[in-house]
């Protein structure tokens, strides 16, 4: 696996753990910390998927 993939998966796990423990985060809204973890996950996911698209040419 690549370092980017590992970071993307770690960010996803961090977001899931935060969301499960946070009393303020829901499926529609996030607390500031939840928003930060979501944005990091989203950014790394976008970068990973873009790299995959470039590799496969699609």
C-alpha positions in Angstrom: 0.0 0.0 0.0 1.1 3.6 -0.5 1.7 6.2 2.2 -1.1 8.3 0.8 -3.5 5.4 1.0 -2.4 4.7 4.6 -2.9 8.4 5.5 -6.4 8.4 3.8 -7.4 5.3 5.8 -6.1 6.7 9.0 -8.0 9.9 8.5 -11.2 7.9 7.9 -10.7 5.9 11.0 -10.0 9.1 13.0 -13.2 10.6 11.7 -15.3 7.5 12.5 -13.9 7.3 16.0 -14.6 11.0 16.7 -18.1 10.8 15.3 -18.9 7.7 17.4 -17.7 9.5 20.6 -18.9 13.0 20.0 -22.3 14.0 21.3 -22.6 16.9 18.9 -21.8 15.3 15.6 -24.6 13.8 13.6 -25.0 12.6 10.0 -25.9 16.2 8.9 -23.8 18.4 11.3 -20.4 18.3 12.8 -18.7 20.0 15.7 -15.5 22.0 14.8 -13.3 19.0 15.6 -15.6 16.7 13.6 -15.5 19.1 10.7 -11.7 19.2 10.8 -11.4 15.4 10.8 -13.9 15.2 8.0 -12.2 17.8 5.9 -8.8 16.0 6.3 -10.4 12.7 5.3 -12.1 14.3 2.3 -8.9 15.9 1.1 -6.8 12.8 1.4 -9.6 10.7 -0.3 -9.8 13.2 -3.2 -6.0 13.1 -3.6 -5.9 9.3 -3.4 -8.7 8.8 -5.9 -7.2 11.4 -8.3 -3.9 9.6 -8.2 -5.7 6.3 -9.0 -7.5 7.9 -11.9 -4.3 9.2 -13.3 -2.7 5.7 -13.0 -5.5 4.0 -14.8 -6.1 6.8 -17.3 -9.8 7.1 -16.5 
